[in-house]
Amino acid sequence: MQIRTRFAPSPTGFMHIGNLRTALYAYLFARKNNGSFIIRIEDTDQERLVEGAVDMIFSTLAQAGIDYDEGGEKGGPYAPYTQSERKQIYLEYAKKLIDLGGAYYCFCSKERLEHLTDENGVKKYDKHCLTLSAEQIKANLNTGMPYVIRQNVPQEGESIFHDLVFGEIKVNCAELEDGVLIKSDGMPTYNFANVIDDHIMQISHVIRGSEFISSTPKFNLIYDSFGWKRPAYMHLSPIMKDRERKLSKRYGDANFNDFIEKGYLSQAIVNYIALLGWSPQDNREKMSIAELIDAFSVEGISKSGSIFDEEKLKWLNSLYIKELSLEDFLELGKPFYDRSKAAKQFDWHLFGKVLHSRVEYLAEIPEKTDFLVDFAEYDLNILLNEKLKIDSTVAKCSIKGAIKAISAVKDYADLFTALVGAAAECGINKKQMLWCVRVGLTGALVTPGGATELIEILGKDKTIERLNFGLQLLEKTYKD
């Protein structure tokens, strides 16, 4: 059997993380099995369409490194791959389904439908129009009466199917409603269009979110009515915001572009998303697309929901950033650095060398550089350090010695040696000296980079100016 999977997104906005994971798993499964991966745009809900969303879908897939074999600009043997352009196909199949007894015309008004409830107060269609005679149906159609086409679900028996993740699933047909297949505007509902297209396009494995498990029995009844072979199903548990709530596109949670704009690398995002609900046999965490394809298996997919942990994404992203060449890091990081206060005063190339291994995501760059611009009178308590045995006397000697040593240095490569020598002259160790220089320069307890790196970024003149400021602060406060 040729493996054929599909990703069928609705163009209603940015690519949500859950949608991207569905696309990724369908892609990985197809590639692992030398199959084909198809993109199909499901735009039957015309009221929710967002302009530009189709382009966003394809650009996101391209950024994520997910290539496809059919659909989009590539076309293919089953074109068109956009459902709104296949409207007539669905209507023809719906009429065939009526002839087969699997569907029927429904002429009920909105007012009647609004008042329909079962014995438990639940809204459910009562099959009213199933009993209309052929003459009544023909007369209604001839007069142009509005209608929908509904699925004729059996009122007895069970619908049973096997899911590759969840195993055997049984649903009592009496619990299912005669859902609409063709709407009054002639457009199909998702429930009908996806079945017709999956059959026509010979989709072998349907991979989608577990929210569709409850609808799958109705899909299967359509396959069975036509006498078609059902596809294999692989339903994916939800990605959770926390233990109680799912990530939701509707509420603006976690879309791919948000993370790109924060400075996460696309490879890291894809790598992390792959691990949300699946794990390789060897429990690796950092994997390229090629490695994901090689390792992917249905057996590794979890039945339980996965909590989206941005801290873990940051960690994984930091590994990818460290692997970048300095040249690539400087290129990717510069747009973020240009947003900082420091960009107008300090050289990005120097700062970039310091930050390359010290950021988890690129949007951190401004906050890790602006401290050099926001330098002001600081609390001496951060300079004096009891643990390092740095009191006011040690601090004064350190900064005086550092000013002298830095003034004499001609090559920044000699800075460390010069400061170690100045420490020896003060009778202190190098750790004490470097602490006093770094904190005295910045007024910050934590800095991205050590003393010598910061001196090179600031330049000798500004370095000496700042150290003199710290020395004056010490001498004003401690007159011993």
Order of alpha helices (4+ residues) and beta strands (2+ residues): beta-alpha-beta-alpha-alpha-beta-alpha-alpha-beta-beta-beta-beta-alpha-beta-alpha-beta-beta-alpha-alpha-alpha-beta-alpha-alpha-alpha-alpha-alpha-alpha-alpha-alpha-alpha
